[in-house]
Amino acid sequence: MERAIKSVDAGWWVVSHEQKIWLPNGELPYGTAENCGLVGSQGAIIGEWQGDPVWLIRENRHDQMGSIRQIIDIDSGLFQLAGRGVQLAEFIRSHRYCGYCGHEMHLSSRENACLCGHCRQRYYPQIAPCIIVAIRRDDKILLAQHASHRNSIYTVLAGFVEVGETLEQAVAREVMEESSVRVKNLRYVTSQPWPFPHSLMMAFMAEYEGGELQIDNNELIDADWFRYDALPQLPPAGTVARRLIEDTVALCRAADE
């Protein structure tokens, strides 16, 4: 539950507004509210990291507001909590009014929910399920440069799950749509909360079954089969994409010995 921040309150501070996060000196602020200049702001504890509380404050600090991608290389647990804060802030901002009756809503005092006092509707943060998959073909892995990425990184294929789809169907469809490739022997690996803006990535490994590589130019800039020991620039460590690539490289190397 939100309350006024006191000078003695301390911990990690997630100050978020419009999917941006306050990053003074490029870092997630830590320390007392007084030292961070946050006394009097409205905030709530959203978790704990190594014994210290993690606070969410929903306000615009104007200076040094940036993308959460700027701290993607911090410890994964702290990054997930920062991402949780950004997602909660955006959920609350986008649910000021009830979608059924149009009346103003208020925050629940017991859970992460927005409540309508008029028609009694209750809204919870929505999560968009996504699949991400590494595809192996003998000693090579399929990597692509995505049109939505503003860098030269090559990564694995991914996409949103559509209404009425299973995860397995989503993998097959996304891979076919983006690369014209068919896959087999799909295996679940892990999952990762992904606050861009509110996704849950479910990671798989698969093997090439057939089809000639032909990319969807609306989604991809380039794609190719890369031998495991001659890879392009990869996603940063700590991302589920990087784990999938490293796991696939280990399989390729073992098969090549």
N, C-alpha and C positions, 0 to 999 in steps of 0.2 A: 504494500500500500504506500502511495506517495505521501511524503511529508516534507516540511522545510528542512533543508540541510543545515546542520550546526557546524560550528568551527572545529569541534573535536571529532567529527565524523571523518573516517579515513578509509583508504583502500584503493581499488582501481576504479577509474571514472570513465564510463561510457556516456559521452555527451553527444546526442544525435539529433539531427533535424533533416528531413527530406532525404533520407538514405545516405546522408553524410555523417561523418564522425569527427569530433574535435581531436586533433593530433598536434598539440604544441611541440615544436621541435621534431615533428615527424614521429612522435611516440605516443602510446596510450598513457594518459596521465595517471600518476600514482602518488599517494601521499595524503596529507590532511586536506580537508575542504578549504581551510584557511589558506594554506600554501598554494592551493590550486585556484584560488579565487572563486570558489563555488558556494560560499556561505549565502544562505537565503534562497537558493534555487530549490525547486521541487524535485525530489528524487525518490527512488526506491531501490532496495537491494534485489538483484536478480540472480545472484549466485555467489559462490565463494571460490577463490583461487589461492591455493597454498596457504590457507588459514586467514586470508584477508577477504573482506566482502568486495563484491563487484557491484557498483551502483549504476543505475540508469537515470540520466537527466535528459528530459526532452526539451531542448532549447537550442537556439542558433547562436553560437559564439562569434559568428561572422568571420573572424580571423582564424586562419589555420584549420578550416573545415576541409576534410578530404575524404577520399574513398577508403573503405575498410581494406581494399586490396593493398594499400600501402603498408599494412602490418601483417600481411599474409605469412611472413616468415617468422613471426613470434611463435612461442609454444602453442601447439595445436589446441590444447585445452583452454587457454586464455583467449585465443582467436575465436573459438566457438562461442565463448561467453560474450565477447565483444559483438560477434555476429548476432547473437540472441538479442542483445540490446538494440542493435540497429533495426532488426526485424520487428521487435515489440513496439519501438517508437513509431515505425512506419505504419504498423497495424492500427495503433491508436489514432494516428493522424488521419488515416483513411476511413475511419469509422466514427466520425463525429456525429453523423446523422444515420438514422435507421433506414436501411434499404427497403423496408416494407411500408412504413408509414411516413417517413421523412422527418420524424421528430428527433430532437437532439438526444444523444446518448451520454451515459456516464460510465466510469470504470467500476468494475466489481471490486469490492474490498476483500474478497476471498480468493480470487483466481484471476488468471490472465484472460479477461473477457470484457467486452463492452455490452452494456445493458440498455435496453430501451424502456423507459418508465411509462411509455404510453401503451404500446402493444405487447410488451413483455418479451420481445425477442431477445435472444442471447447470441452474441457473436464471439467466436474464438479465432485466434490467429490461424490463417490458412497456410498450408504447406504444399508446394507444388512438387510432386514426385518426378524425378528425372532418372534416366538410365545413362550409364557411361560404360563403355566397353573397349577392351583391348583385344585386337584380333591378330592371331599368329598364323603365319603361312611359312612352314618349314623354319628357316633361321631368320625370318623377317617379321616385322610388325608394321601394321598399317597406321600411319600417322598423318595428320592433316593440319593445315593452317586454316583456322576458322575466320570467316569474314568479320565476325563480331569482335575479334581480338585485335587490339591496336599494337601488335608487336610481331616479331618473327618466330614466335614459339610454334612448334608442332606438337600436337597432342592427339589423344585418342578421340573417337567419335562419341557424341552424347546427344541427348534430346529429351524433350518432355514426354511423359506418358499421357496418352489421350484417354478421353472418357470411354469406359467399357473395355479397355485393354488390360491384359496381364503384362507383367514386367517382361516376360519372354517375348511376347508379341511386339512390345515396344522396341526391344532390341532389334528384332528382325526387320521391322518396318523402318526404323531410323537408319540402320546400316544400309538397307536397300535404297532408300530415298537419297541418301547423301553420297553413296559410293557405288551403287549397283552391284554390291557384293553380297553373297549368301554366306551365312555362318552356321556352324554346328557345334555340338559339345559345349553348350553354354554352361558356365559355372559361376555361381554367386561368390563374391569375394568379401565385400565390406560395404559400409555406408558412411556418408559424411554430410553433416548439415552444411549448407552452402548458401550464404546470405546474399545472393545476387539474383533477384532480391529476396526470395524466401523459398529456396529449394531444398530438397533432400536428395542427394545423389546416391543411387544404388549401383554399385560397381560390379561388373562382370568381366570374365575372360572367356574368349571363344576362339574357335579354330576356323580357318577359311574352308568353305565348302565349294564355292564356285563363283563364276561371274567375272567379267572383265572390269577393272577399275575405271569408273567414269563418274566424275564428281558433279554434284549439284552446285553450279556456280553462284546460286543465290545464298548458299550456306558456307561453301568452302572456297578458298583462294587456290589451294593446291593440296594434293594428297599423293602419297606414294608408299611403296613397300620398302622399308629401310632395314638393312641387315643390322643385327643387334649390336655389332661393334662399330657401326658407322652411323650414329644417330645425329639428327639435327639438334637445334636448341630446344630444350625440353621445359615443361612446367616446373615451377619451384618445388623444392622438397617440402613435404608436409601436406601436399594436395593428394587427393585420391587418384588423380590422373597420373601423377608421378609414381605412386605406388604400383598402379597397374602396369605401367611401362617397365618398372624395375623387376616386377614379378615375371613379366613376359620375357624380358632379357635373360633372367635366370633360367627359364625353361629352354630358351634357344641355346644358351651356352651349354647347358647340360646335354642337350641333344646333339651338339656339335662335337662333344668330346669323344 
